[in-house]
Amino acid sequence: MDYGALEKFDVVFTSTPSGVTSELLPPLVGKGPKLIDLSGDFRLQDPEL
């Protein structure tokens, strides 16, 4: 995947089957775009968070 192109966006939305987003997004963490995942991969387990 060409992550360089994605780094130029302000926001990246993902909505993939279980397990896919957790493989795709880590290289983009802290690189610029806000990352919004609509799949269940990064759901918070603690309701207080």
PQR file of N, CA, C, O and H, with PARSE charges and radii, in Angstrom:
ATOM      1  N   MET A   1       0.847  -1.178   0.000 -0.4000 1.5000
ATOM      2  CA  MET A   1       0.000   0.000   0.000 -0.0000 2.0000
ATOM      3  C   MET A   1       0.887   1.235   0.000  0.5500 1.7000
ATOM      4  O   MET A   1       1.941   1.242   0.637 -0.5500 1.4000
ATOM      5  N   ASP A   2       0.473   2.272  -0.705 -0.4000 1.5000
ATOM      6  CA  ASP A   2       1.203   3.530  -0.779 -0.0000 2.0000
ATOM      7  C   ASP A   2       0.774   4.426   0.379  0.5500 1.7000
ATOM      8  O   ASP A   2      -0.145   5.232   0.236 -0.5500 1.4000
ATOM      9  H   ASP A   2      -0.383   2.266  -1.223  0.4000 1.0000
ATOM     10  N   TYR A   3       1.427   4.289   1.507 -0.4000 1.5000
ATOM     11  CA  TYR A   3       1.064   5.077   2.683 -0.0000 2.0000
ATOM     12  C   TYR A   3       1.428   6.540   2.515  0.5500 1.7000
ATOM     13  O   TYR A   3       0.818   7.399   3.152 -0.5500 1.4000
ATOM     14  H   TYR A   3       2.174   3.634   1.623  0.4000 1.0000
ATOM     15  N   GLY A   4       2.409   6.846   1.672 -0.4000 1.5000
ATOM     16  CA  GLY A   4       2.799   8.233   1.437 -0.0000 2.0000
ATOM     17  C   GLY A   4       1.642   9.070   0.933  0.5500 1.7000
ATOM     18  O   GLY A   4       1.492  10.224   1.334 -0.5500 1.4000
ATOM     19  H   GLY A   4       2.904   6.149   1.155  0.4000 1.0000
ATOM     20  N   ALA A   5       0.823   8.506   0.062 -0.4000 1.5000
ATOM     21  CA  ALA A   5      -0.341   9.230  -0.460 -0.0000 2.0000
ATOM     22  C   ALA A   5      -1.371   9.463   0.640  0.5500 1.7000
ATOM     23  O   ALA A   5      -1.978  10.532   0.699 -0.5500 1.4000
ATOM     24  H   ALA A   5       0.945   7.569  -0.264  0.4000 1.0000
ATOM     25  N   LEU A   6      -1.574   8.483   1.506 -0.4000 1.5000
ATOM     26  CA  LEU A   6      -2.553   8.621   2.590 -0.0000 2.0000
ATOM     27  C   LEU A   6      -2.107   9.631   3.640  0.5500 1.7000
ATOM     28  O   LEU A   6      -2.947  10.260   4.283 -0.5500 1.4000
ATOM     29  H   LEU A   6      -1.081   7.614   1.459  0.4000 1.0000
ATOM     30  N   GLU A   7      -0.803   9.795   3.824 -0.4000 1.5000
ATOM     31  CA  GLU A   7      -0.290  10.737   4.812 -0.0000 2.0000
ATOM     32  C   GLU A   7      -0.649  12.182   4.468  0.5500 1.7000
ATOM     33  O   GLU A   7      -0.604  13.048   5.342 -0.5500 1.4000
ATOM     34  H   GLU A   7      -0.121   9.284   3.302  0.4000 1.0000
ATOM     35  N   LYS A   8      -1.001  12.452   3.229 -0.4000 1.5000
ATOM     36  CA  LYS A   8      -1.339  13.809   2.796 -0.0000 2.0000
ATOM     37  C   LYS A   8      -2.774  14.207   3.124  0.5500 1.7000
ATOM     38  O   LYS A   8      -3.115  15.389   3.064 -0.5500 1.4000
ATOM     39  H   LYS A   8      -1.037  11.748   2.520  0.4000 1.0000
ATOM     40  N   PHE A   9      -3.617  13.237   3.469 -0.4000 1.5000
ATOM     41  CA  PHE A   9      -5.009  13.522   3.801 -0.0000 2.0000
ATOM     42  C   PHE A   9      -5.121  14.079   5.219  0.5500 1.7000
ATOM     43  O   PHE A   9      -4.256  13.839   6.062 -0.5500 1.4000
ATOM     44  H   PHE A   9      -3.340  12.278   3.518  0.4000 1.0000
ATOM     45  N   ASP A  10      -6.202  14.828   5.472 -0.4000 1.5000
ATOM     46  CA  ASP A  10      -6.482  15.315   6.822 -0.0000 2.0000
ATOM     47  C   ASP A  10      -7.109  14.225   7.680  0.5500 1.7000
ATOM     48  O   ASP A  10      -6.826  14.122   8.873 -0.5500 1.4000
ATOM     49  H   ASP A  10      -6.905  15.023   4.788  0.4000 1.0000
ATOM     50  N   VAL A  11      -7.964  13.411   7.062 -0.4000 1.5000
ATOM     51  CA  VAL A  11      -8.695  12.354   7.767 -0.0000 2.0000
ATOM     52  C   VAL A  11      -8.737  11.112   6.890  0.5500 1.7000
ATOM     53  O   VAL A  11      -8.921  11.203   5.676 -0.5500 1.4000
ATOM     54  H   VAL A  11      -8.194  13.495   6.093  0.4000 1.0000
ATOM     55  N   VAL A  12      -8.565   9.950   7.517 -0.4000 1.5000
ATOM     56  CA  VAL A  12      -8.704   8.669   6.820 -0.0000 2.0000
ATOM     57  C   VAL A  12      -9.743   7.852   7.569  0.5500 1.7000
ATOM     58  O   VAL A  12      -9.574   7.555   8.751 -0.5500 1.4000
ATOM     59  H   VAL A  12      -8.415   9.877   8.503  0.4000 1.0000
ATOM     60  N   PHE A  13     -10.815   7.491   6.880 -0.4000 1.5000
ATOM     61  CA  PHE A  13     -11.855   6.625   7.445 -0.0000 2.0000
ATOM     62  C   PHE A  13     -11.623   5.205   6.943  0.5500 1.7000
ATOM     63  O   PHE A  13     -11.271   5.000   5.781 -0.5500 1.4000
ATOM     64  H   PHE A  13     -10.952   7.733   5.919  0.4000 1.0000
ATOM     65  N   THR A  14     -11.821   4.231   7.820 -0.4000 1.5000
ATOM     66  CA  THR A  14     -11.797   2.837   7.390 -0.0000 2.0000
ATOM     67  C   THR A  14     -13.042   2.140   7.919  0.5500 1.7000
ATOM     68  O   THR A  14     -13.544   2.461   8.996 -0.5500 1.4000
ATOM     69  H   THR A  14     -12.106   4.398   8.763  0.4000 1.0000
ATOM     70  N   SER A  15     -13.517   1.201   7.156 -0.4000 1.5000
ATOM     71  CA  SER A  15     -14.644   0.366   7.557 -0.0000 2.0000
ATOM     72  C   SER A  15     -14.443  -0.976   6.862  0.5500 1.7000
ATOM     73  O   SER A  15     -14.952  -1.218   5.768 -0.5500 1.4000
ATOM     74  H   SER A  15     -13.109   0.941   6.281  0.4000 1.0000
ATOM     75  N   THR A  16     -13.698  -1.823   7.522 -0.4000 1.5000
ATOM     76  CA  THR A  16     -13.286  -3.078   6.914 -0.0000 2.0000
ATOM     77  C   THR A  16     -13.748  -4.263   7.757  0.5500 1.7000
ATOM     78  O   THR A  16     -14.185  -4.080   8.893 -0.5500 1.4000
ATOM     79  H   THR A  16     -13.284  -1.627   8.411  0.4000 1.0000
ATOM     80  N   PRO A  17     -13.656  -5.461   7.220 -0.5600 1.5000
ATOM     81  CA  PRO A  17     -13.963  -6.643   8.033  0.2800 2.0000
ATOM     82  C   PRO A  17     -12.987  -6.760   9.211  0.5500 1.7000
ATOM     83  O   PRO A  17     -11.908  -6.167   9.193 -0.5500 1.4000
ATOM     84  N   SER A  18     -13.367  -7.508  10.203 -0.4000 1.5000
ATOM     85  CA  SER A  18     -12.562  -7.691  11.401 -0.0000 2.0000
ATOM     86  C   SER A  18     -11.134  -8.129  11.057  0.5500 1.7000
ATOM     87  O   SER A  18     -10.923  -9.041  10.258 -0.5500 1.4000
ATOM     88  H   SER A  18     -14.244  -7.989  10.217  0.4000 1.0000
ATOM     89  N   GLY A  19     -10.169  -7.459  11.675 -0.4000 1.5000
ATOM     90  CA  GLY A  19      -8.770  -7.817  11.508 -0.0000 2.0000
ATOM     91  C   GLY A  19      -8.043  -7.067  10.406  0.5500 1.7000
ATOM     92  O   GLY A  19      -6.813  -7.020  10.415 -0.5500 1.4000
ATOM     93  H   GLY A  19     -10.340  -6.718  12.324  0.4000 1.0000
ATOM     94  N   VAL A  20      -8.755  -6.483   9.462 -0.4000 1.5000
ATOM     95  CA  VAL A  20      -8.102  -5.802   8.339 -0.0000 2.0000
ATOM     96  C   VAL A  20      -7.561  -4.445   8.755  0.5500 1.7000
ATOM     97  O   VAL A  20      -6.413  -4.122   8.451 -0.5500 1.4000
ATOM     98  H   VAL A  20      -9.754  -6.520   9.454  0.4000 1.0000
ATOM     99  N   THR A  21      -8.360  -3.651   9.439 -0.4000 1.5000
ATOM    100  CA  THR A  21      -7.923  -2.308   9.818 -0.0000 2.0000
ATOM    101  C   THR A  21      -6.729  -2.361  10.757  0.5500 1.7000
ATOM    102  O   THR A  21      -5.844  -1.509  10.670 -0.5500 1.4000
ATOM    103  H   THR A  21      -9.293  -3.914   9.686  0.4000 1.0000
ATOM    104  N   SER A  22      -6.683  -3.328  11.642 -0.4000 1.5000
ATOM    105  CA  SER A  22      -5.554  -3.415  12.574 -0.0000 2.0000
ATOM    106  C   SER A  22      -4.253  -3.730  11.844  0.5500 1.7000
ATOM    107  O   SER A  22      -3.173  -3.527  12.399 -0.5500 1.4000
ATOM    108  H   SER A  22      -7.401  -4.020  11.713  0.4000 1.0000
ATOM    109  N   GLU A  23      -4.336  -4.215  10.628 -0.4000 1.5000
ATOM    110  CA  GLU A  23      -3.150  -4.430   9.797 -0.0000 2.0000
ATOM    111  C   GLU A  23      -2.822  -3.200   8.949  0.5500 1.7000
ATOM    112  O   GLU A  23      -1.656  -2.959   8.638 -0.5500 1.4000
ATOM    113  H   GLU A  23      -5.213  -4.380  10.177  0.4000 1.0000
ATOM    114  N   LEU A  24      -3.846  -2.417   8.572 -0.4000 1.5000
ATOM    115  CA  LEU A  24      -3.663  -1.278   7.673 -0.0000 2.0000
ATOM    116  C   LEU A  24      -3.234   0.006   8.363  0.5500 1.7000
ATOM    117  O   LEU A  24      -2.366   0.711   7.849 -0.5500 1.4000
ATOM    118  H   LEU A  24      -4.794  -2.613   8.825  0.4000 1.0000
ATOM    119  N   LEU A  25      -3.812   0.330   9.502 -0.4000 1.5000
ATOM    120  CA  LEU A  25      -3.613   1.646  10.102 -0.0000 2.0000
ATOM    121  C   LEU A  25      -2.321   1.863  10.886  0.5500 1.7000
ATOM    122  O   LEU A  25      -1.840   2.996  10.890 -0.5500 1.4000
ATOM    123  H   LEU A  25      -4.517  -0.242   9.920  0.4000 1.0000
ATOM    124  N   PRO A  26      -1.729   0.892  11.537 -0.5600 1.5000
ATOM    125  CA  PRO A  26      -0.549   1.182  12.356  0.2800 2.0000
ATOM    126  C   PRO A  26       0.555   1.977  11.656  0.5500 1.7000
ATOM    127  O   PRO A  26       1.161   2.823  12.314 -0.5500 1.4000
ATOM    128  N   PRO A  27       0.860   1.770  10.377 -0.5600 1.5000
ATOM    129  CA  PRO A  27       1.895   2.591   9.751  0.2800 2.0000
ATOM    130  C   PRO A  27       1.516   4.070   9.630  0.5500 1.7000
ATOM    131  O   PRO A  27       2.391   4.908   9.409 -0.5500 1.4000
ATOM    132  N   LEU A  28       0.240   4.404   9.769 -0.4000 1.5000
ATOM    133  CA  LEU A  28      -0.203   5.794   9.660 -0.0000 2.0000
ATOM    134  C   LEU A  28      -0.308   6.517  10.993  0.5500 1.7000
ATOM    135  O   LEU A  28      -0.457   7.739  11.021 -0.5500 1.4000
ATOM    136  H   LEU A  28      -0.471   3.723   9.948  0.4000 1.0000
ATOM    137  N   VAL A  29      -0.233   5.790  12.088 -0.4000 1.5000
ATOM    138  CA  VAL A  29      -0.373   6.396  13.411 -0.0000 2.0000
ATOM    139  C   VAL A  29       0.747   7.415  13.619  0.5500 1.7000
ATOM    140  O   VAL A  29       1.930   7.094  13.510 -0.5500 1.4000
ATOM    141  H   VAL A  29      -0.112   4.797  12.065  0.4000 1.0000
ATOM    142  N   GLY A  30       0.347   8.643  13.920 -0.4000 1.5000
ATOM    143  CA  GLY A  30       1.294   9.714  14.167 -0.0000 2.0000
ATOM    144  C   GLY A  30       1.905  10.338  12.917  0.5500 1.7000
ATOM    145  O   GLY A  30       2.820  11.155  13.024 -0.5500 1.4000
ATOM    146  H   GLY A  30      -0.614   8.905  14.009  0.4000 1.0000
ATOM    147  N   LYS A  31       1.426   9.975  11.752 -0.4000 1.5000
ATOM    148  CA  LYS A  31       1.990  10.483  10.490 -0.0000 2.0000
ATOM    149  C   LYS A  31       1.264  11.697   9.943  0.5500 1.7000
ATOM    150  O   LYS A  31       1.731  12.281   8.965 -0.5500 1.4000
ATOM    151  H   LYS A  31       0.684   9.311  11.664  0.4000 1.0000
ATOM    152  N   GLY A  32       0.152  12.104  10.520 -0.4000 1.5000
ATOM    153  CA  GLY A  32      -0.534  13.290  10.019 -0.0000 2.0000
ATOM    154  C   GLY A  32      -2.043  13.191  10.037  0.5500 1.7000
ATOM    155  O   GLY A  32      -2.694  13.966  10.738 -0.5500 1.4000
ATOM    156  H   GLY A  32      -0.228  11.630  11.314  0.4000 1.0000
ATOM    157  N   PRO A  33      -2.631  12.252   9.280 -0.5600 1.5000
ATOM    158  CA  PRO A  33      -4.087  12.251   9.216  0.2800 2.0000
ATOM    159  C   PRO A  33      -4.729  11.754  10.506  0.5500 1.7000
ATOM    160  O   PRO A  33      -4.163  10.930  11.225 -0.5500 1.4000
ATOM    161  N   LYS A  34      -5.913  12.270  10.778 -0.4000 1.5000
ATOM    162  CA  LYS A  34      -6.734  11.706  11.853 -0.0000 2.0000
ATOM    163  C   LYS A  34      -7.250  10.371  11.329  0.5500 1.7000
ATOM    164  O   LYS A  34      -7.666  10.284  10.174 -0.5500 1.4000
ATOM    165  H   LYS A  34      -6.372  12.939  10.194  0.4000 1.0000
ATOM    166  N   LEU A  35      -7.231   9.344  12.147 -0.4000 1.5000
ATOM    167  CA  LEU A  35      -7.653   8.012  11.733 -0.0000 2.0000
ATOM    168  C   LEU A  35      -8.962   7.663  12.418  0.5500 1.7000
ATOM    169  O   LEU A  35      -9.048   7.657  13.646 -0.5500 1.4000
ATOM    170  H   LEU A  35      -6.893   9.415  13.085  0.4000 1.0000
ATOM    171  N   ILE A  36      -9.975   7.375  11.625 -0.4000 1.5000
ATOM    172  CA  ILE A  36     -11.288   7.026  12.159 -0.0000 2.0000
ATOM    173  C   ILE A  36     -11.643   5.650  11.644  0.5500 1.7000
ATOM    174  O   ILE A  36     -11.816   5.450  10.442 -0.5500 1.4000
ATOM    175  H   ILE A  36      -9.905   7.381  10.627  0.4000 1.0000
ATOM    176  N   ASP A  37     -11.752   4.700  12.560 -0.4000 1.5000
ATOM    177  CA  ASP A  37     -12.025   3.306  12.219 -0.0000 2.0000
ATOM    178  C   ASP A  37     -13.457   2.969  12.577  0.5500 1.7000
ATOM    179  O   ASP A  37     -13.853   3.095  13.735 -0.5500 1.4000
ATOM    180  H   ASP A  37     -11.611   4.863  13.537  0.4000 1.0000
ATOM    181  N   LEU A  38     -14.232   2.546  11.606 -0.4000 1.5000
ATOM    182  CA  LEU A  38     -15.626   2.186  11.838 -0.0000 2.0000
ATOM    183  C   LEU A  38     -15.810   0.683  12.044  0.5500 1.7000
ATOM    184  O   LEU A  38     -16.925   0.218  12.279 -0.5500 1.4000
ATOM    185  H   LEU A  38     -13.910   2.443  10.665  0.4000 1.0000
ATOM    186  N   SER A  39     -14.721  -0.071  11.957 -0.4000 1.5000
ATOM    187  CA  SER A  39     -14.810  -1.514  12.210 -0.0000 2.0000
ATOM    188  C   SER A  39     -14.682  -1.750  13.712  0.5500 1.7000
ATOM    189  O   SER A  39     -14.611  -0.796  14.486 -0.5500 1.4000
ATOM    190  H   SER A  39     -13.815   0.307  11.766  0.4000 1.0000
ATOM    191  N   GLY A  40     -14.651  -2.980  14.115 -0.4000 1.5000
ATOM    192  CA  GLY A  40     -14.549  -3.300  15.535 -0.0000 2.0000
ATOM    193  C   GLY A  40     -13.128  -3.481  16.026  0.5500 1.7000
ATOM    194  O   GLY A  40     -12.925  -3.788  17.201 -0.5500 1.4000
ATOM    195  H   GLY A  40     -14.708  -3.755  13.486  0.4000 1.0000
ATOM    196  N   ASP A  41     -12.138  -3.300  15.167 -0.4000 1.5000
ATOM    197  CA  ASP A  41     -10.760  -3.608  15.542 -0.0000 2.0000
ATOM    198  C   ASP A  41     -10.226  -2.777  16.702  0.5500 1.7000
ATOM    199  O   ASP A  41      -9.499  -3.298  17.548 -0.5500 1.4000
ATOM    200  H   ASP A  41     -12.303  -3.050  14.213  0.4000 1.0000
ATOM    201  N   PHE A  42     -10.568  -1.515  16.755 -0.4000 1.5000
ATOM    202  CA  PHE A  42     -10.004  -0.641  17.773 -0.0000 2.0000
ATOM    203  C   PHE A  42     -11.052  -0.119  18.750  0.5500 1.7000
ATOM    204  O   PHE A  42     -10.893   0.970  19.303 -0.5500 1.4000
ATOM    205  H   PHE A  42     -11.158  -1.092  16.068  0.4000 1.0000
ATOM    206  N   ARG A  43     -12.095  -0.866  18.964 -0.4000 1.5000
ATOM    207  CA  ARG A  43     -13.126  -0.438  19.922 -0.0000 2.0000
ATOM    208  C   ARG A  43     -12.570  -0.469  21.329  0.5500 1.7000
ATOM    209  O   ARG A  43     -11.806  -1.360  21.700 -0.5500 1.4000
ATOM    210  H   ARG A  43     -12.224  -1.750  18.515  0.4000 1.0000
ATOM    211  N   LEU A  44     -12.970   0.522  22.099 -0.4000 1.5000
ATOM    212  CA  LEU A  44     -12.516   0.589  23.483 -0.0000 2.0000
ATOM    213  C   LEU A  44     -13.256  -0.446  24.321  0.5500 1.7000
ATOM    214  O   LEU A  44     -14.463  -0.639  24.172 -0.5500 1.4000
ATOM    215  H   LEU A  44     -13.591   1.246  21.797  0.4000 1.0000
ATOM    216  N   GLN A  45     -12.533  -1.089  25.180 -0.4000 1.5000
ATOM    217  CA  GLN A  45     -13.116  -2.110  26.056 -0.0000 2.0000
ATOM    218  C   GLN A  45     -13.660  -1.494  27.345  0.5500 1.7000
ATOM    219  O   GLN A  45     -14.585  -2.032  27.953 -0.5500 1.4000
ATOM    220  H   GLN A  45     -11.553  -0.933  25.301  0.4000 1.0000
ATOM    221  N   ASP A  46     -13.076  -0.356  27.760 -0.4000 1.5000
ATOM    222  CA  ASP A  46     -13.463   0.290  29.001 -0.0000 2.0000
ATOM    223  C   ASP A  46     -14.407   1.469  28.682  0.5500 1.7000
ATOM    224  O   ASP A  46     -13.979   2.437  28.053 -0.5500 1.4000
ATOM    225  H   ASP A  46     -12.325   0.081  27.266  0.4000 1.0000
ATOM    226  N   PRO A  47     -15.678   1.401  29.104 -0.5600 1.5000
ATOM    227  CA  PRO A  47     -16.628   2.469  28.803  0.2800 2.0000
ATOM    228  C   PRO A  47     -16.224   3.824  29.371  0.5500 1.7000
ATOM    229  O   PRO A  47     -16.697   4.850  28.882 -0.5500 1.4000
ATOM    230  N   GLU A  48     -15.362   3.860  30.389 -0.4000 1.5000
ATOM    231  CA  GLU A  48     -14.917   5.111  30.977 -0.0000 2.0000
ATOM    232  C   GLU A  48     -14.005   5.889  30.018  0.5500 1.7000
ATOM    233  O   GLU A  48     -13.889   7.109  30.132 -0.5500 1.4000
ATOM    234  H   GLU A  48     -14.977   3.027  30.785  0.4000 1.0000
ATOM    235  N   LEU A  49     -13.372   5.205  29.093 -0.4000 1.5000
ATOM    236  CA  LEU A  49     -12.467   5.882  28.143 -0.0000 2.0000
ATOM    237  C   LEU A  49     -13.268   6.608  27.099  0.5500 1.7000
ATOM    238  O   LEU A  49     -12.696   7.238  26.210 -0.5500 1.4000
ATOM    239  H   LEU A  49     -13.466   4.214  29.000  0.4000 1.0000
TER
END
